[in-house]
Amino acid sequence: MMTKTPEPGSRLVFHKMHGAGNDFILLDLRLQELNLTPELASRMADRRLGIGCDQLLLVNFSRREDCLARYEIRNADGSEAGQCGNGARCIALYLHMRGEIDQGSLLLESPTGPVEIKRCADGEFEVDMGEPKFEPEDVPISIKPEQDNYSLTSPRGPVTFSAASMGNPHALVLSEKVDDDMVHTVGAFIGTHAAFPAGCNVGFGQLESRETLYLRVFERGAGETLACGSGACAAVAMLRRAGKVDEVVNVFLPGGHLVIKWLGAGAGVKMKGPATYVFRGSVLDE
């Protein structure tokens, strides 16, 4: 009679979640141990050979007394990210489902500092993403702007864009029509250009009105995603700085709708949107 041989290694519990289609593997490292190397992160993120996601969210104990938990972000290629607005909402939902938070606000420790998140009456979450930064050294970008815009010669010809940091570097290209080739070709070109020493996320926007923006984002380390929360915040901040949008903007991305609010200099950009729990699973950590 044959008996089963126990599988080597230990089981790693993960939670699959998404915010407006931007999907994540959430790992609660307060409850389990994991040495997440870039190679392992990339393998888990692979949509054919792994679980599949745009980014991984690592939840851990905070080093600050005023923060409930700390989180880190890994892109699909295993590289680190500085901020992720859609991910922050998913972490807040996860903590709410565990009974660690109820209504009201909480603080989470992010790679770029404390982030305030509020659970709204409609079940969505509003995240204060902090104040945008526009100075070239803060983005960072190594070329000089002309009237707050930058120019490069891409495979599709000259391209003009604005740039800002929302914890991650972002570029925004405005166009009357955004097609797949523009997003993938120009997005990869700008996102990996030497002018951005840390790389950047590249947004492609169609401005319908002062209150409505259609946006697609090619993210560094992940490619085009269905939504990019920090990208939506950066886009609205850049457009508001240029006087092209109002304080509150509805941003429509391929995966869903975000409401972005920025009062202007000295204020943080606030982002409101959904968070969805998909399923729980486990894998061998080897």
N, C-alpha and C positions, 0 to 999 in steps of 0.2 A: 504494500500500500504506500503510495507516494504521499509525502507530507510537504507542506509549503515551507519554503525557506524565507525567513524574514528579510525584507528588503533592507539594504544598507542605508545609512544616512538617517536623518530625522525629517519629519514633516514640517514644512513651512506654510503657515496659514496666510492667505492673501485675500484682499477684498477688491473686486472689480467695480469701478465707479466711473461716472462721467459727469462733466459739467458742460452742458450745451453741445455734447458730442465730442468734446476733448476728453479722451479716456485715459484712465489711470489704473495702475496696480498699487494699492495702498498696503503697506507692510507696517504693522504696529510692533516696533522694536522695544516697546515697554514690556511686551508679553513674550517675546522670543528673541533669540540671538541670531545674528546673521552678519557675516563678513561680505558685504555687497561690493564685489570688484566691478570695474567697468565691463569686463567680459561677461560676468553673470547678469548684470543689469541688461546688457544688450541681448543676451540669450532669452531672458524672460520677456523682453519687450517684442521679440520677433513674432509676427502675426502668423507665421507658418510653422515655425519650429518651437515656439514658446507659448506663453499665455497671450501676449499681444497688448500693446498700449502705446500711447504717445509719450507718456512720462511715468516714472515710478515715484511714489510719495512715501517717504520714510518718516514715520511718527516716532518720537522719542520723548524722554523726560526733558522738561525745560531746565535751562541753567539760570532762569530768572524767576524770582518769587511771584512776579505779577502775571506770568504766563502759564496757561493750563498745560500746554505741551509745546514741543519744538518739532519742526519739520524740515526736511531736506528734500531736494528734487534731483532726480536723475533723468536725463533725456534718453530717448530710445537708443542712442548710440553709446550710452554709458557715461556721457559727460555730465558735469554738474550744471544746474541752472540756478539763477539767483532769486527768481520769483515766479509764481504761477498763481494767478487769480482764480482760475477755474479749479485748480487743485486745492486752494485754501478753502473754497466753499465745500468741496467734497470732504475734506478733513473735518470741517465743522459739522457736516451732516453725520459723519461716522461717530464723532464724539457725542452728538445728540442721540443717536440710536443706541449708544452704550449707556446712556443715562448720565453722562458726565456734565452735560449742559442742558438747560431748558430754554425758555425764552430769554431775551435780553442779549447783552454783549459779552464777548470774551476776548482775551488777548492770546495770540499764538506767537511763538518765537520763530521767525523765518530766517533764512540765510541773510536777509538784508535788514533785520531788526524786527521789533514787535509789530504785529498786524492785528488791527481791531476788526472783529467780525460780529455782525448782528443778525440774529434769526428773525425774519420778518413774519408778520401775521399770515401771509399767504404761503408760508413754507419755504420760500426762497431765502437766500442769504445775501447780505450786503457787506462788502469788504472795503475797508479804507486802505487803498493801495499806496498811500503816501504821496508826497509831492513829486511831480515830475522834474527831471533835470535836463536842461537843454545845452549847457556849455559843452563844447567839443570834448574837453578832457573828462567830463563826467559821463559821457555816453558809453564808452569812449569812441571817438572817431578822429583820425589823424589829418584829414583834409579840412581846409578852411571853408566856412559857409559864405554865401553871398546872399544877403538879405534873408537870413535864416534858412536858406535852402542849399543843398549840395548837388553836385553833378558828377556823373561818371559815364563813360562810354561802354554800354553793355552789348551783348550779342545782338540785341534788337535796336541798337543805335543809342544816341544820347538819352539819358534818363535823369530826371530831376526828382529829388526827394528831400524830405525833412527828417530829422533824427532827434531822438530823445531817449532817456533812460527811465524805466519804471522798475528799477532793480535788475532788469535785463536791458541790453541795448536793442533799440527798435528803429527801423526806418519806415517811412510811409511814402508810397507812390500813389498819387491821385491820377485817375484816368476816367474818361467817359465810358470806357468799356474795358472790362478785365476778362481776359481769356486764360485758358489753361496754360498755353505756352508762355504767356507773360509771367504768370505766377511761378511756374517751375523753372523757366530759363533765367529770367531776371532775378527771381527770388534767390536761386542758388548762386548767381553771380554776385549780387550785392551782399548776401549773407555770409559769403566766404571771402570777400574782397579784403585785401591787405589794409584798406583804409579803416576797417573795423578790427582792431587787434584781438578782440575777444569774440569776433563773429557778431551776428545780429539776427533778430527776427525781422522779416520784411513783410509789411502790410501793403495790400493793394486795395485802395478804396474808391468807391463810386459815391459821391456826395449827392444825395437826392434833394435834400433841403437842409436848413439850419438845424433840424431836429432829427434827421434820418441819414444814416451812413450804412452802406453795404460794404462788407470788409472780408477779404480772404487773407490768410497769413501763412507764409512759408517760414517755419520755425527752425532755428539752428539746432542741429542734432536730431531732428524729427521729420523734416519735410513739411508739406502742407498738412495742417490739422483742421478739424471741423470747427474749431473755435480756439481763440487765444485771448484770455482775459486781460493779461498785461498789455497785449498788442492793441486791444480795443481801447484800453485806458490811455495808452500812449498816443494812439491815433486821434482821439478826441482832444487830448491836451495840446497836441501839435496844431490841430485845426482851430481850436479855441484861441490859442496864442496868435494865430494868423487872422483872427476875427471872422472865421468862416462858419462857426457853429455857435449855438446858444449854450447855456449852462447845463442843460439836460439833453442828452442825445440817445436815441434808440439805435443801437448798433446791431445789424442783422448779419450773422455769420452763417456759413453753410449748415452748421449744426444747431443753431438756435439764436435766441434773442437776449441781448444784455442791455441794461440801462446804465449809462455812464453819466456821472454828474461831477463837474469841476467848476468851482466858484472862481478860480483864477489863482494868481501868485499868492503863496503863503498858505494855501489850502491843499489838503490831500484829495486825490481823485477817488471817488466812490463808485463801486461797481456792484450792481444788483443782478442776480441771475439764479438759475436753478442748479440743483445738485441731485444726482440720481444714483442710488445704490443698485447695482446690476446683479452680482452674485458673490458668494463666498466660496473659496476653494482651498486646496492644499496641494503642494508639490514637494518632491524631495529637494533638499537644499544643496544637493551635489550635482 
